[in-house]
Amino acid sequence: MSDNWDIICVGAGSAGLPLAIRAAERGAKILQIDADNRIGGTMHWSSGQIAAAGTRLQKEAGIVDSPDEHYEDAQRVAHGNIDPTVMRLFVDNAAHTIDWMMDIGFKPAAGTPVAGEAHEAYSTRRYLWGDNAAISILDAFRPVHDKLVAEGKIDLRLEHRMTGLVTNDSGAVTGIKADTPNGEEIFHGKNVVLACGGYAAGPEMWNELNPEIPLCSHCNPYSRGDGLVAARELNAQIDGKEKFLCTFAGYLEDPNDPTSGEFLVMSPKARNIWEIFIDVNGKRFMKEDHQSIDYRERSLLKQPGMRMNIVFDEGILMNASPLTMLEPDAYKAKFGNHPNFVKSDTIEGLAKELGVPADALSTTVVDYNAAVDAKKDKEWDKFFLIRKIETGPFYGIKSMGITVLSPEGLQVDDNLRVLNTSGDAIPNLYAAGEVLGFGRTSGDAFVGGLSLTPALAFGKILGERLLSW
Ligand SMILES: Cc1cc2nc3c(=O)[nH]c(=O)nc-3n(C[C@H](O)[C@H](O)[C@H](O)COP(=O)(O)OP(=O)(O)OC[C@H]3O[C@@H](n4cnc5c(N)ncnc54)[C@H](O)[C@@H]3O)c2cc1C
């Protein structure tokens, strides 16, 4: 048994780091544990795109913006599905969070803020990032956090995995249990904050919460859903699975490992789309180069198993840039040598490799080639009609919707207290970050920055206010 901490923070990632820093700066006695052997969590993976209204950066660029406009704009993109309580708390605190990050060394990339980039655009320029994805944010936190740890103001324990919450007779949380290098330990504290991320790297948890959604994830391997498991023991309300949206698109590097997802480069902003996409019936099902990422994601979401096949020929392979992040030679070598990268000398053979009807695929290719000749795609209005699919070998990539975020999560009130299924706050238990569920902060769409920025903002809020609530 250890000391009685003011705050026990489970996780030293995007939410946990600002929390620990701000709490320690206010003199709180804080224990921070992380299952990993390093700090940073998903910041080691994330693109680091963040958003806020009313930042110093916006003001310096003459951009007039407000939390109310951010609220309305985000709900527009998310079809009104963002949790209103959480969104209100977020928009009112997001700008202070980014201003503070800049105070401690975060440098926005030149040209930011912008209205849109990877996702549907905002109506004004409030979207930004650093030069080195989310590592730019971690690099700003690290020296401040390191110093507080060195001064003994944050007791940081790495390779400590929380395995459960400890409660008293009246159900109030009084601490945590953790697997540590010394075996199981119990740590007692006045408040516990779950800042231990999502569950998209935990296939068991995923299959239990989202059995109908096939998993192809690319995320921090420590996102195993431990926070949800622990809070569920106390009857916490967990919801949001209906808000799932896949990212467009990826493939499983190891078909037997649902967490081995890798991205394909599919945005018409990043590369011309020379290829066609076909469904399980061998037919095209979408405008492959539609400018709206939301359209592309939803088109794929509707496919059985969120699966599609990308089809092209030798001429396209030789002339187009790779669809993977691999160098061209490594990319080309994958075909015929990886279960999801197939090739054949004939369209019929390719259909067999892809498991789609050969006559349907042949007709699809003939029709597409006619559209290229006519410079007009009457069926799907594809913009890039660059060359026909006519010279063998023919190639296919078995692709699917990829997951980087966990849709479900803990319900909280406007003080980030975790609520139970009756809607009551579980005493002394708080949560911040992806453990709240991506659906709670971003609805049923990818609203720019609305996972990482709420994690940062809610961590900062708890660090600053928890002890005075
Ligand atoms: C590839 C990718 C790109 C992304 N890009 C963006 C983007 O551009 N913009 C955006 O808004 N969002 C983005 N996201 C999502 C966003 O980065 C995350 O939602 C956010 O960083 C999560 O923060 P967190 O603090 O909740 O979790 P994390 O940062 O993952 O921190 C959780 C910490 O808890 C630790 N932990 C887990 N279980 C335990 C346990 N039982 N005991 C102790 N410690 C534990 C973990 O090791 C980890 O360090 C992206 C995600 C991915 C995967």
The ligand as a Gaussian input file, in Angstrom:
#p B3LYP/6-31G(d) Opt

LIG

0 1
 C       -2.777000       7.082000     -36.380000
 C       -3.592000       8.038000     -35.547000
 C       -3.742000       9.355000     -35.977000
 C       -4.508000      10.240000     -35.213000
 N       -4.589000      11.547000     -35.617000
 C       -5.361000      12.405000     -34.902000
 C       -5.443000      13.770000     -35.274000
 O       -4.763000      14.247000     -36.199000
 N       -6.274000      14.583000     -34.551000
 C       -7.027000      14.104000     -33.503000
 O       -7.804000      14.851000     -32.933000
 N       -6.905000      12.830000     -33.090000
 C       -6.084000      11.981000     -33.751000
 N       -5.938000      10.700000     -33.312000
 C       -6.561000      10.331000     -32.030000
 C       -5.874000      10.982000     -30.836000
 O       -4.488000      11.118000     -31.046000
 C       -6.162000      10.155000     -29.590000
 O       -7.554000       9.994000     -29.441000
 C       -5.614000      10.808000     -28.329000
 O       -4.228000      11.034000     -28.471000
 C       -5.890000       9.903000     -27.140000
 O       -5.394000      10.509000     -25.986000
 P       -5.566000       9.762000     -24.573000
 O       -4.847000      10.573000     -23.585000
 O       -6.974000       9.451000     -24.355000
 O       -4.860000       8.366000     -24.800000
 P       -3.294000       8.064000     -24.991000
 O       -2.583000       9.240000     -25.554000
 O       -3.217000       6.795000     -25.731000
 O       -2.771000       7.873000     -23.512000
 C       -3.215000       6.789000     -22.738000
 C       -2.051000       6.284000     -21.920000
 O       -2.567000       5.351000     -20.982000
 C       -1.690000       4.241000     -20.917000
 N       -2.452000       3.085000     -20.438000
 C       -3.350000       2.326000     -21.100000
 N       -3.865000       1.391000     -20.301000
 C       -3.282000       1.581000     -19.083000
 C       -3.405000       0.921000     -17.832000
 N       -4.235000      -0.108000     -17.643000
 N       -2.646000       1.354000     -16.807000
 C       -1.787000       2.389000     -16.960000
 N       -1.630000       3.037000     -18.133000
 C       -2.384000       2.646000     -19.178000
 C       -1.142000       4.083000     -22.314000
 O        0.091000       3.396000     -22.305000
 C       -1.014000       5.541000     -22.765000
 O        0.256000       6.057000     -22.501000
 C       -5.145000       9.802000     -34.027000
 C       -4.981000       8.493000     -33.588000
 C       -4.188000       7.621000     -34.331000
 C       -3.997000       6.225000     -33.835000

